Amino acid sequence: MTGITAAASYVPRYRLSGAEIARSFRRDGSNGLRSLAGPDEDALTLAVEAARRLPAGMLDRATSVVFCSTTAPYLVKNNASAAHAALGLDPTVPAYDAGGALRSAVGALMSGAPGTLILAADVTTARPGAPNELTHGDAGVAVLLGDRDSSAIIEYTASHTEEILDHWRHPDSHWISQSEDRFPVSIYLALLQNTLTRADFGGSDYVVLSAASSRLSKAAEKQLAAVGKVSRVDGVGYGGVADLLMNLVEVLGGASTGQSITAVSLADGCDILRIRVADGDGSLRFRPALVEEGVTPAYLDALTWRGLLDREPPRRPEPRVVSAPAALRGASWKFTLKASVCGACGNVSTPPQQVCLRCGSAEQGEPIAMSDRAAVIRTFSIDRLAYTLNPPMVAAVVGFEGGGRLEVELTDTDPDAVAVGAPVRMTFRRRHSSGGVHNYVWKATTDGIA
């Protein structure tokens, strides 16, 4: 039996609301609210942020990494390698992409071996004005698989594969296409009933359901009433490839020992998992996303962030394409945020230095990771002319606990609320994209600070 050792999910701070869309078009208000990735977030950064929320020491147990997404930043290039680097995993831990389809994450969950770290995330690219613009949201999730001694045990599974044309995206298109859903709904409901009957799942304490269509989700929820009441994260929407795992983490975080969960995924077939909570307080191993009210940006800004609206950029030189050799030389700093430590005086240097700036010694101690260290703002500047998708840019010098200072960009932060001495945390984000290359860096944020 495969188990789930630990899991965590992440939801961005921004929200897209029907009311904001209605305001932009000067019409009566409409309903709907879903999570929205920020201008410097994508599927990779969402997945990394989720993995960083895992309980301490869990990443050290990973023996392989599988990254699943239908909106991965790169094709051909392995996105999991960047996640592997950002998380500071051992180079001997293999990392692979297994994405492109909504079913990929549940497939990794059902077939993964103990020690597999599943990273799943999506950023919705619905066409403006389409129904799923407000029903599909952005989220990331990380799940570490274990053996029969895990906190939650996958007791058995059942699957049925069917070729169904209901949601798809052409590689050259920005947005998802959706068929008229009455016919696919009837097919999915028949598959669900057949799979439930064949496996005899019976009743459960919790039920989680993942379906891309709102109509299908409502109909399947009624059909699952005999199994149990469906639980769902509010205010996020359908999370794409991360949807099932995100809702599963939410339930596991509040479940008690001995309780059972039935997880159902309806995407190109039907997959059902029966999971039993085996060990203690779920809050110690399972960390659901902190879904708060969030910040709602202007609708035109939201479209610009996703590349769906080509607005006039700042009249400044565009950022240069990242140099592959330079990125390779600085990989341990750029992705892992490791600082150098002087072997003579113990001074911490960020970025790393070959010669200590304090005492001039070339003696080097072991490098240390700074991404999880507490930090505070030492000084800051608000730049209203810099090239950014979310002006103004806030640049700050942060001081780390235990030594080291670093000039960074602040993100997910209200410029009017920035103050010297305010605590911040580091977050892995995209600085800019140029020439088809994404420049990932570490930024600082006041969001999520207790």
C-alpha positions as a Markdown table, in Angstrom:
| # | Residue | x | y | z |
|---|---|---|---|---|
| 1 | Met | 0.0 | 0.0 | 0.0 |
| 2 | Thr | 1.1 | 3.5 | -0.8 |
| 3 | Gly | 0.7 | 6.3 | 1.7 |
| 4 | Ile | 0.9 | 10.0 | 1.9 |
| 5 | Thr | 3.5 | 11.2 | 4.4 |
| 6 | Ala | 2.9 | 14.9 | 4.1 |
| 7 | Ala | 1.2 | 17.4 | 1.8 |
| 8 | Ala | 0.7 | 21.2 | 1.5 |
| 9 | Ser | -1.1 | 23.5 | -0.9 |
| 10 | Tyr | -0.7 | 27.1 | -1.9 |
| 11 | Val | -3.2 | 29.7 | -3.2 |
| 12 | Pro | -2.0 | 33.2 | -4.4 |
| 13 | Arg | -3.1 | 36.3 | -2.6 |
| 14 | Tyr | -4.9 | 37.8 | -5.6 |
| 15 | Arg | -8.6 | 37.2 | -6.7 |
| 16 | Leu | -10.5 | 37.7 | -9.9 |
| 17 | Ser | -14.1 | 38.6 | -9.2 |
| 18 | Gly | -17.2 | 38.8 | -11.3 |
| 19 | Ala | -17.9 | 42.2 | -9.7 |
| 20 | Glu | -14.6 | 43.6 | -11.0 |
| 21 | Ile | -15.2 | 42.3 | -14.5 |
| 22 | Ala | -18.7 | 43.8 | -14.4 |
| 23 | Arg | -17.3 | 47.2 | -13.3 |
| 24 | Ser | -14.8 | 47.1 | -16.1 |
| 25 | Phe | -17.5 | 46.7 | -18.7 |
| 26 | Arg | -20.0 | 49.0 | -16.9 |
| 27 | Arg | -22.7 | 46.5 | -16.6 |
| 28 | Asp | -24.7 | 44.9 | -13.8 |
| 29 | Gly | -22.6 | 42.9 | -11.3 |
| 30 | Ser | -22.1 | 39.1 | -11.8 |
| 31 | Asn | -21.2 | 36.4 | -9.3 |
| 32 | Gly | -18.0 | 34.4 | -9.1 |
| 33 | Leu | -14.6 | 34.6 | -7.3 |
| 34 | Arg | -11.5 | 32.6 | -7.9 |
| 35 | Ser | -7.8 | 32.7 | -7.1 |
| 36 | Leu | -5.4 | 34.6 | -9.5 |
| 37 | Ala | -1.7 | 34.1 | -9.8 |
| 38 | Gly | 0.3 | 37.4 | -9.5 |
| 39 | Pro | 2.3 | 39.0 | -12.3 |
| 40 | Asp | 5.5 | 37.2 | -11.2 |
| 41 | Glu | 3.9 | 33.8 | -10.6 |
| 42 | Asp | 3.4 | 30.8 | -12.8 |
| 43 | Ala | 2.8 | 27.1 | -12.4 |
| 44 | Leu | 6.4 | 26.5 | -11.4 |
| 45 | Thr | 6.5 | 29.1 | -8.7 |
| 46 | Leu | 3.1 | 28.0 | -7.3 |
| 47 | Ala | 4.4 | 24.4 | -7.0 |
| 48 | Val | 7.6 | 25.5 | -5.3 |
| 49 | Glu | 5.7 | 27.7 | -2.8 |
| 50 | Ala | 3.5 | 24.7 | -2.0 |
| 51 | Ala | 6.5 | 22.5 | -1.4 |
| 52 | Arg | 8.1 | 25.1 | 0.9 |
| 53 | Arg | 5.0 | 24.9 | 3.1 |
| 54 | Leu | 5.7 | 21.2 | 3.8 |
| 55 | Pro | 6.6 | 20.4 | 7.5 |
| 56 | Ala | 10.2 | 20.8 | 8.3 |
| 57 | Gly | 12.4 | 17.9 | 7.3 |
| 58 | Met | 9.9 | 16.4 | 4.8 |
| 59 | Leu | 11.8 | 17.6 | 1.7 |
| 60 | Asp | 14.9 | 15.6 | 2.9 |
| 61 | Arg | 12.8 | 12.4 | 2.5 |
| 62 | Ala | 12.1 | 13.0 | -1.2 |
| 63 | Thr | 13.8 | 10.4 | -3.5 |
| 64 | Ser | 12.3 | 11.7 | -6.7 |
| 65 | Val | 10.3 | 14.7 | -8.0 |
| 66 | Val | 7.5 | 14.7 | -10.5 |
| 67 | Phe | 6.1 | 18.0 | -11.7 |
| 68 | Cys | 2.6 | 18.0 | -13.2 |
| 69 | Ser | 1.0 | 20.9 | -15.0 |
| 70 | Thr | -1.0 | 21.8 | -18.1 |
| 71 | Thr | 0.5 | 25.3 | -18.1 |
| 72 | Ala | 4.2 | 24.6 | -17.5 |
| 73 | Pro | 6.5 | 27.5 | -18.3 |
| 74 | Tyr | 8.6 | 25.4 | -20.7 |
| 75 | Leu | 8.1 | 22.7 | -23.2 |
| 76 | Val | 11.0 | 20.4 | -24.1 |
| 77 | Lys | 13.0 | 21.7 | -21.1 |
| 78 | Asn | 12.4 | 19.9 | -17.8 |
| 79 | Asn | 10.5 | 22.3 | -15.5 |
| 80 | Ala | 11.0 | 19.9 | -12.5 |
| 81 | Ser | 14.8 | 20.6 | -12.6 |
| 82 | Ala | 14.2 | 24.3 | -11.7 |
| 83 | Ala | 11.8 | 23.2 | -8.9 |
| 84 | His | 14.5 | 20.7 | -7.7 |
| 85 | Ala | 17.1 | 23.5 | -7.6 |
| 86 | Ala | 14.8 | 26.0 | -5.8 |
| 87 | Leu | 14.0 | 23.5 | -3.1 |
| 88 | Gly | 17.7 | 22.7 | -2.6 |
| 89 | Leu | 17.3 | 19.0 | -3.1 |
| 90 | Asp | 20.3 | 16.7 | -3.4 |
| 91 | Pro | 21.6 | 16.4 | -7.0 |
| 92 | Thr | 21.2 | 12.6 | -6.8 |
| 93 | Val | 17.4 | 13.0 | -6.5 |
| 94 | Pro | 15.9 | 12.6 | -10.0 |
| 95 | Ala | 13.3 | 15.1 | -11.2 |
| 96 | Tyr | 10.9 | 14.7 | -14.1 |
| 97 | Asp | 8.0 | 16.4 | -15.8 |
| 98 | Ala | 4.7 | 14.4 | -16.2 |
| 99 | Gly | 2.3 | 17.0 | -17.4 |
| 100 | Gly | 0.2 | 18.3 | -20.3 |
| 101 | Ala | -3.1 | 16.7 | -19.1 |
| 102 | Leu | -5.5 | 17.3 | -16.2 |
| 103 | Arg | -5.2 | 13.6 | -15.3 |
| 104 | Ser | -1.4 | 13.6 | -14.8 |
| 105 | Ala | -1.4 | 14.5 | -11.1 |
| 106 | Val | -3.8 | 11.8 | -10.0 |
| 107 | Gly | -1.8 | 9.4 | -12.2 |
| 108 | Ala | 1.3 | 10.3 | -10.3 |
| 109 | Leu | -0.5 | 9.8 | -7.0 |
| 110 | Met | -1.8 | 6.4 | -8.0 |
| 111 | Ser | 1.4 | 5.1 | -9.5 |
| 112 | Gly | 4.1 | 6.9 | -7.5 |
| 113 | Ala | 6.6 | 5.0 | -5.3 |
| 114 | Pro | 7.3 | 5.9 | -1.7 |
| 115 | Gly | 9.6 | 8.9 | -1.5 |
| 116 | Thr | 8.1 | 10.5 | -4.6 |
| 117 | Leu | 7.4 | 14.3 | -4.3 |
| 118 | Ile | 4.5 | 15.2 | -6.5 |
| 119 | Leu | 4.4 | 18.9 | -7.5 |
| 120 | Ala | 1.2 | 20.0 | -9.3 |
| 121 | Ala | 0.1 | 23.5 | -10.3 |
| 122 | Asp | -1.8 | 25.3 | -12.9 |
| 123 | Val | -2.5 | 28.9 | -14.0 |
| 124 | Thr | -5.8 | 29.1 | -15.8 |
| 125 | Thr | -5.8 | 30.6 | -19.3 |
| 126 | Ala | -9.5 | 30.9 | -19.9 |
| 127 | Arg | -10.7 | 33.1 | -22.8 |
| 128 | Pro | -12.0 | 36.5 | -21.5 |
| 129 | Gly | -15.7 | 36.3 | -21.1 |
| 130 | Ala | -15.8 | 32.4 | -21.0 |
| 131 | Pro | -17.7 | 30.8 | -18.1 |
| 132 | Asn | -14.5 | 29.1 | -16.8 |
| 133 | Glu | -12.8 | 32.5 | -16.5 |
| 134 | Leu | -14.4 | 32.7 | -13.1 |
| 135 | Thr | -14.8 | 29.0 | -12.2 |
| 136 | His | -11.2 | 27.9 | -12.9 |
| 137 | Gly | -8.5 | 29.2 | -10.4 |
| 138 | Asp | -4.8 | 29.1 | -9.9 |
| 139 | Ala | -3.2 | 26.9 | -7.2 |
| 140 | Gly | -0.2 | 24.7 | -6.4 |
| 141 | Val | 0.2 | 21.6 | -4.3 |
| 142 | Ala | 3.0 | 19.3 | -3.0 |
| 143 | Val | 2.4 | 15.7 | -1.9 |
| 144 | Leu | 5.2 | 13.4 | -0.5 |
| 145 | Leu | 4.4 | 9.7 | -0.9 |
| 146 | Gly | 5.3 | 7.1 | 1.7 |
| 147 | Asp | 4.7 | 3.5 | 2.6 |
| 148 | Arg | 2.2 | 1.7 | 4.8 |
| 149 | Asp | 3.5 | 3.6 | 7.9 |
| 150 | Ser | 2.4 | 7.0 | 6.5 |
| 151 | Ser | -0.1 | 9.4 | 8.0 |
| 152 | Ala | -2.7 | 8.5 | 5.4 |
| 153 | Ile | -2.9 | 5.2 | 3.5 |
| 154 | Ile | -4.3 | 4.8 | -0.1 |
| 155 | Glu | -6.1 | 1.5 | 0.6 |
| 156 | Tyr | -7.3 | 0.8 | -2.9 |
| 157 | Thr | -8.1 | 2.5 | -6.2 |
| 158 | Ala | -10.3 | 2.0 | -9.3 |
| 159 | Ser | -10.0 | 3.6 | -12.7 |
| 160 | His | -11.9 | 3.7 | -16.1 |
| 161 | Thr | -10.3 | 5.4 | -19.1 |
| 162 | Glu | -12.4 | 6.9 | -21.8 |
| 163 | Glu | -11.7 | 9.1 | -24.8 |
| 164 | Ile | -13.8 | 12.3 | -24.1 |
| 165 | Leu | -13.4 | 15.6 | -25.9 |
| 166 | Asp | -14.6 | 18.1 | -23.3 |
| 167 | His | -11.7 | 20.4 | -22.4 |
| 168 | Trp | -8.6 | 20.9 | -24.5 |
| 169 | Arg | -6.0 | 23.5 | -25.5 |
| 170 | His | -4.1 | 23.7 | -28.8 |
| 171 | Pro | -0.4 | 24.3 | -28.2 |
| 172 | Asp | -0.6 | 27.6 | -30.2 |
| 173 | Ser | -3.6 | 28.9 | -28.2 |
| 174 | His | -3.6 | 30.9 | -25.0 |
| 175 | Trp | -6.9 | 29.6 | -23.7 |
| 176 | Ile | -8.8 | 26.4 | -23.0 |
| 177 | Ser | -11.6 | 25.3 | -25.3 |
| 178 | Gln | -14.7 | 23.6 | -23.9 |
| 179 | Ser | -17.3 | 21.6 | -25.8 |
| 180 | Glu | -21.1 | 21.9 | -25.1 |
| 181 | Asp | -21.1 | 19.9 | -22.0 |
| 182 | Arg | -24.4 | 18.0 | -21.8 |
| 183 | Phe | -23.1 | 15.0 | -23.7 |
| 184 | Pro | -19.8 | 14.7 | -21.8 |
| 185 | Val | -21.7 | 15.0 | -18.5 |
| 186 | Ser | -23.9 | 12.0 | -19.3 |
| 187 | Ile | -20.8 | 10.0 | -20.2 |
| 188 | Tyr | -18.9 | 10.9 | -17.0 |
| 189 | Leu | -21.9 | 10.2 | -14.8 |
| 190 | Ala | -22.1 | 6.7 | -16.3 |
| 191 | Leu | -18.4 | 6.1 | -15.8 |
| 192 | Leu | -18.6 | 7.3 | -12.2 |
| 193 | Gln | -21.5 | 5.0 | -11.4 |
| 194 | Asn | -19.8 | 2.0 | -13.1 |
| 195 | Thr | -16.6 | 2.6 | -11.2 |
| 196 | Leu | -18.3 | 3.0 | -7.9 |
| 197 | Thr | -20.3 | -0.1 | -8.3 |
| 198 | Arg | -17.4 | -2.2 | -9.6 |
| 199 | Ala | -15.1 | -1.2 | -6.6 |
| 200 | Asp | -17.9 | -1.1 | -4.0 |
| 201 | Phe | -16.5 | 2.0 | -2.2 |
| 202 | Gly | -19.4 | 2.3 | 0.3 |
| 203 | Gly | -19.7 | 5.3 | 2.6 |
| 204 | Ser | -16.9 | 7.7 | 3.6 |
| 205 | Asp | -16.4 | 10.4 | 6.2 |
| 206 | Tyr | -15.2 | 12.8 | 3.5 |
| 207 | Val | -15.5 | 13.0 | -0.3 |
| 208 | Val | -13.5 | 15.2 | -2.6 |
| 209 | Leu | -14.4 | 15.6 | -6.2 |
| 210 | Ser | -12.5 | 17.1 | -9.1 |
| 211 | Ala | -14.2 | 18.0 | -12.4 |
| 212 | Ala | -13.4 | 20.8 | -14.8 |
| 213 | Ser | -17.1 | 21.4 | -15.7 |
| 214 | Ser | -19.3 | 23.2 | -13.2 |
| 215 | Arg | -22.3 | 21.3 | -14.6 |
| 216 | Leu | -20.6 | 18.0 | -14.2 |
| 217 | Ser | -19.4 | 18.8 | -10.7 |
| 218 | Lys | -22.9 | 19.6 | -9.5 |
| 219 | Ala | -24.4 | 16.4 | -11.1 |
| 220 | Ala | -21.6 | 14.2 | -9.8 |
| 221 | Glu | -22.0 | 15.6 | -6.3 |
| 222 | Lys | -25.6 | 14.5 | -6.3 |
| 223 | Gln | -24.6 | 11.0 | -7.5 |
| 224 | Leu | -22.0 | 10.8 | -4.7 |
| 225 | Ala | -24.5 | 11.7 | -2.0 |
| 226 | Ala | -24.7 | 8.0 | -1.0 |
| 227 | Val | -20.9 | 7.9 | -0.4 |
| 228 | Gly | -20.7 | 11.2 | 1.6 |
| 229 | Lys | -20.9 | 14.9 | 1.4 |
| 230 | Val | -18.4 | 16.5 | -1.0 |
| 231 | Ser | -15.9 | 18.9 | 0.6 |
| 232 | Arg | -14.3 | 21.7 | -1.4 |
| 233 | Val | -12.0 | 24.7 | -0.8 |
| 234 | Asp | -14.0 | 27.9 | -1.2 |
| 235 | Gly | -12.9 | 31.0 | -3.1 |
| 236 | Val | -10.4 | 29.2 | -5.3 |
| 237 | Gly | -12.3 | 27.6 | -8.2 |
| 238 | Tyr | -11.3 | 24.5 | -10.2 |
| 239 | Gly | -7.5 | 24.3 | -9.7 |
| 240 | Gly | -6.7 | 22.4 | -12.9 |
| 241 | Val | -4.1 | 19.6 | -12.5 |
| 242 | Ala | -3.7 | 20.6 | -8.8 |
| 243 | Asp | -7.5 | 20.5 | -8.1 |
| 244 | Leu | -8.0 | 17.0 | -6.6 |
| 245 | Leu | -4.8 | 17.1 | -4.5 |
| 246 | Met | -5.6 | 20.6 | -3.2 |
| 247 | Asn | -9.0 | 19.6 | -2.0 |
| 248 | Leu | -7.6 | 16.3 | -0.6 |
| 249 | Val | -5.0 | 18.3 | 1.5 |
| 250 | Glu | -7.8 | 20.5 | 2.8 |
| 251 | Val | -9.7 | 17.4 | 4.1 |
| 252 | Leu | -6.6 | 15.6 | 5.4 |
| 253 | Gly | -5.7 | 18.7 | 7.4 |
| 254 | Gly | -8.9 | 18.4 | 9.5 |
| 255 | Ala | -9.5 | 14.6 | 9.5 |
| 256 | Ser | -9.0 | 12.4 | 12.5 |
| 257 | Thr | -7.4 | 9.0 | 12.9 |
| 258 | Gly | -9.5 | 6.2 | 11.4 |
| 259 | Gln | -11.6 | 8.4 | 9.2 |
| 260 | Ser | -11.9 | 7.6 | 5.5 |
| 261 | Ile | -11.8 | 9.7 | 2.4 |
| 262 | Thr | -13.1 | 9.0 | -1.1 |
| 263 | Ala | -11.3 | 11.0 | -3.8 |
| 264 | Val | -12.9 | 11.2 | -7.2 |
| 265 | Ser | -11.3 | 12.7 | -10.4 |
| 266 | Leu | -13.3 | 13.0 | -13.6 |
| 267 | Ala | -10.9 | 13.8 | -16.5 |
| 268 | Asp | -10.6 | 11.7 | -19.6 |
| 269 | Gly | -12.2 | 8.9 | -17.5 |
| 270 | Cys | -12.8 | 8.3 | -13.9 |
| 271 | Asp | -10.3 | 7.7 | -11.1 |
| 272 | Ile | -11.3 | 6.9 | -7.5 |
| 273 | Leu | -9.1 | 6.5 | -4.5 |
| 274 | Arg | -10.0 | 5.2 | -1.0 |
| 275 | Ile | -7.8 | 6.8 | 1.6 |
| 276 | Arg | -7.7 | 6.1 | 5.4 |
| 277 | Val | -6.2 | 8.5 | 7.9 |
| 278 | Ala | -3.8 | 6.4 | 9.9 |
| 279 | Asp | -1.9 | 8.7 | 12.3 |
| 280 | Gly | -2.8 | 11.4 | 14.7 |
| 281 | Asp | -3.3 | 15.1 | 14.2 |
| 282 | Gly | -3.4 | 15.9 | 10.5 |
| 283 | Ser | -2.4 | 19.5 | 11.0 |
| 284 | Leu | 1.1 | 18.3 | 11.8 |
| 285 | Arg | 1.7 | 16.7 | 8.4 |
| 286 | Phe | -1.0 | 18.3 | 6.1 |
| 287 | Arg | -1.0 | 22.0 | 5.6 |
| 288 | Pro | -3.9 | 23.4 | 3.5 |
| 289 | Ala | -3.6 | 26.7 | 1.7 |
| 290 | Leu | -4.4 | 29.8 | 3.6 |
| 291 | Val | -7.4 | 31.0 | 1.6 |
| 292 | Glu | -8.2 | 34.5 | 2.8 |
| 293 | Glu | -10.3 | 37.3 | 1.2 |
| 294 | Gly | -7.4 | 38.3 | -1.0 |
| 295 | Val | -6.7 | 41.3 | -3.1 |
| 296 | Thr | -8.6 | 42.0 | -6.3 |
| 297 | Pro | -6.6 | 43.9 | -9.0 |
| 298 | Ala | -8.2 | 45.8 | -11.9 |
| 299 | Tyr | -9.5 | 43.4 | -14.6 |
| 300 | Leu | -7.2 | 44.9 | -17.3 |
| 301 | Asp | -4.2 | 44.3 | -15.0 |
| 302 | Ala | -5.3 | 40.7 | -14.5 |
| 303 | Leu | -5.4 | 40.1 | -18.3 |
| 304 | Thr | -2.0 | 41.8 | -18.8 |
| 305 | Trp | -0.5 | 39.5 | -16.2 |
| 306 | Arg | -1.6 | 36.5 | -18.1 |
| 307 | Gly | -0.4 | 37.8 | -21.4 |
| 308 | Leu | -4.0 | 38.0 | -22.8 |
| 309 | Leu | -3.9 | 41.8 | -23.2 |
| 310 | Asp | -0.9 | 43.5 | -25.0 |
| 311 | Arg | -0.8 | 46.9 | -23.3 |
| 312 | Glu | 1.8 | 49.7 | -23.7 |
| 313 | Pro | 4.8 | 48.7 | -21.6 |
| 314 | Pro | 6.9 | 51.2 | -19.7 |
| 315 | Arg | 9.1 | 53.3 | -22.0 |
| 316 | Arg | 12.3 | 51.7 | -20.7 |
| 317 | Pro | 14.6 | 49.2 | -22.3 |
| 318 | Glu | 13.2 | 45.7 | -22.1 |
| 319 | Pro | 15.0 | 43.2 | -19.8 |
| 320 | Arg | 17.7 | 41.3 | -21.5 |
| 321 | Val | 17.5 | 37.6 | -22.2 |
| 322 | Val | 19.0 | 35.5 | -19.4 |
| 323 | Ser | 22.5 | 34.3 | -20.2 |
| 324 | Ala | 22.6 | 30.5 | -20.0 |
| 325 | Pro | 26.3 | 30.3 | -19.0 |
| 326 | Ala | 25.9 | 32.9 | -16.4 |
| 327 | Ala | 22.8 | 31.2 | -15.0 |
| 328 | Leu | 24.7 | 27.9 | -14.8 |
| 329 | Arg | 27.6 | 29.4 | -13.0 |
| 330 | Gly | 25.4 | 31.1 | -10.4 |
| 331 | Ala | 22.8 | 28.3 | -10.1 |
| 332 | Ser | 23.5 | 27.6 | -6.4 |
| 333 | Trp | 22.9 | 31.3 | -5.6 |
| 334 | Lys | 20.2 | 32.0 | -8.2 |
| 335 | Phe | 17.9 | 29.1 | -7.4 |
| 336 | Thr | 18.9 | 27.8 | -4.0 |
| 337 | Leu | 19.8 | 31.2 | -2.4 |
| 338 | Lys | 22.9 | 30.0 | -0.7 |
| 339 | Ala | 25.2 | 32.4 | 1.1 |
| 340 | Ser | 28.9 | 32.1 | 1.7 |
| 341 | Val | 30.3 | 32.1 | 5.2 |
| 342 | Cys | 33.8 | 33.4 | 6.1 |
| 343 | Gly | 35.8 | 30.6 | 7.7 |
| 344 | Ala | 37.9 | 33.2 | 9.7 |
| 345 | Cys | 35.3 | 35.6 | 11.1 |
| 346 | Gly | 32.0 | 33.9 | 10.4 |
| 347 | Asn | 30.6 | 36.8 | 8.3 |
| 348 | Val | 27.7 | 35.8 | 6.0 |
| 349 | Ser | 27.8 | 37.2 | 2.5 |
| 350 | Thr | 24.8 | 37.5 | 0.2 |
| 351 | Pro | 25.5 | 37.1 | -2.7 |
| 352 | Pro | 28.4 | 34.7 | -2.0 |
| 353 | Gln | 31.9 | 36.2 | -2.1 |
| 354 | Gln | 35.3 | 34.5 | -2.6 |
| 355 | Val | 36.9 | 37.0 | -0.3 |
| 356 | Cys | 35.3 | 38.2 | 2.9 |
| 357 | Leu | 34.2 | 41.8 | 2.7 |
| 358 | Arg | 34.7 | 42.2 | 6.5 |
| 359 | Cys | 38.1 | 40.7 | 7.2 |
| 360 | Gly | 39.5 | 40.1 | 3.7 |
| 361 | Ser | 40.1 | 36.3 | 4.4 |
| 362 | Ala | 39.7 | 33.8 | 1.5 |
| 363 | Glu | 39.0 | 31.0 | 3.9 |
| 364 | Gln | 35.5 | 29.6 | 3.2 |
| 365 | Gly | 33.2 | 27.7 | 5.5 |
| 366 | Glu | 30.2 | 25.6 | 4.4 |
| 367 | Pro | 27.6 | 27.6 | 2.4 |
| 368 | Ile | 24.2 | 28.1 | 4.1 |
| 369 | Ala | 20.7 | 28.3 | 2.6 |
| 370 | Met | 18.9 | 31.6 | 3.2 |
| 371 | Ser | 15.5 | 31.0 | 1.7 |
| 372 | Asp | 13.9 | 29.9 | 5.0 |
| 373 | Arg | 15.6 | 32.5 | 7.2 |
| 374 | Ala | 13.6 | 35.3 | 8.9 |
| 375 | Ala | 14.5 | 38.7 | 7.6 |
| 376 | Val | 13.4 | 42.4 | 8.1 |
| 377 | Ile | 13.5 | 45.4 | 5.8 |
| 378 | Arg | 16.5 | 47.6 | 6.5 |
| 379 | Thr | 15.8 | 50.3 | 3.9 |
| 380 | Phe | 13.6 | 50.5 | 0.7 |
| 381 | Ser | 12.8 | 52.6 | -2.3 |
| 382 | Ile | 9.7 | 53.0 | -4.4 |
| 383 | Asp | 10.5 | 53.2 | -8.2 |
| 384 | Arg | 7.6 | 54.3 | -10.4 |
| 385 | Leu | 9.7 | 54.2 | -13.6 |
| 386 | Ala | 11.1 | 50.7 | -13.5 |
| 387 | Tyr | 10.0 | 48.0 | -15.9 |
| 388 | Thr | 7.3 | 45.9 | -14.1 |
| 389 | Leu | 3.9 | 44.4 | -14.8 |
| 390 | Asn | 2.6 | 45.6 | -11.4 |
| 391 | Pro | 4.0 | 49.2 | -10.8 |
| 392 | Pro | 5.4 | 50.7 | -8.8 |
| 393 | Met | 8.4 | 48.5 | -8.1 |
| 394 | Val | 9.5 | 48.4 | -4.5 |
| 395 | Ala | 13.2 | 47.6 | -4.0 |
| 396 | Ala | 14.5 | 46.9 | -0.5 |
| 397 | Val | 17.6 | 45.8 | 1.4 |
| 398 | Val | 16.7 | 43.0 | 3.8 |
| 399 | Gly | 18.7 | 41.8 | 6.7 |
| 400 | Phe | 18.7 | 38.1 | 7.6 |
| 401 | Glu | 18.6 | 36.7 | 11.0 |
| 402 | Gly | 22.1 | 35.5 | 11.8 |
| 403 | Gly | 23.8 | 37.8 | 9.3 |
| 404 | Gly | 23.7 | 38.7 | 5.7 |
| 405 | Arg | 22.0 | 41.5 | 3.7 |
| 406 | Leu | 20.5 | 41.4 | 0.3 |
| 407 | Glu | 18.9 | 43.9 | -2.2 |
| 408 | Val | 15.7 | 42.4 | -3.4 |
| 409 | Glu | 12.4 | 43.3 | -5.0 |
| 410 | Leu | 9.3 | 43.2 | -2.8 |
| 411 | Thr | 6.3 | 41.4 | -4.2 |
| 412 | Asp | 2.7 | 40.9 | -3.0 |
| 413 | Thr | 3.1 | 43.9 | -0.8 |
| 414 | Asp | 1.2 | 47.2 | -0.6 |
| 415 | Pro | 3.8 | 50.0 | -1.3 |
| 416 | Asp | 2.0 | 52.3 | 1.1 |
| 417 | Ala | 2.4 | 49.9 | 4.0 |
| 418 | Val | 6.1 | 49.2 | 3.6 |
| 419 | Ala | 8.2 | 50.2 | 6.6 |
| 420 | Val | 11.7 | 49.8 | 7.8 |
| 421 | Gly | 11.9 | 47.0 | 10.4 |
| 422 | Ala | 8.9 | 45.1 | 8.9 |
| 423 | Pro | 9.4 | 41.3 | 8.8 |
| 424 | Val | 9.5 | 39.6 | 5.4 |
| 425 | Arg | 9.9 | 36.1 | 4.1 |
| 426 | Met | 11.6 | 35.0 | 0.9 |
| 427 | Thr | 9.6 | 33.7 | -2.0 |
| 428 | Phe | 10.6 | 32.1 | -5.4 |
| 429 | Arg | 9.2 | 34.2 | -8.3 |
| 430 | Arg | 9.7 | 35.1 | -11.9 |
| 431 | Arg | 11.5 | 38.4 | -12.4 |
| 432 | His | 10.8 | 38.7 | -16.1 |
| 433 | Ser | 10.5 | 36.8 | -19.4 |
| 434 | Ser | 12.4 | 37.7 | -22.5 |
| 435 | Gly | 13.2 | 35.8 | -25.7 |
| 436 | Gly | 11.1 | 32.9 | -24.4 |
| 437 | Val | 13.4 | 32.5 | -21.4 |
| 438 | His | 12.1 | 33.0 | -17.8 |
| 439 | Asn | 14.3 | 34.7 | -15.3 |
| 440 | Tyr | 13.6 | 33.1 | -11.8 |
| 441 | Val | 14.9 | 34.9 | -8.7 |
| 442 | Trp | 14.2 | 35.1 | -5.0 |
| 443 | Lys | 12.1 | 38.1 | -3.9 |
| 444 | Ala | 10.8 | 39.1 | -0.5 |
| 445 | Thr | 7.2 | 39.6 | 0.7 |
| 446 | Thr | 5.3 | 40.7 | 3.7 |
| 447 | Asp | 2.4 | 38.5 | 2.7 |
| 448 | Gly | 1.8 | 35.5 | 4.9 |
| 449 | Ile | 3.8 | 36.8 | 7.9 |
| 450 | Ala | 2.1 | 35.9 | 11.1 |
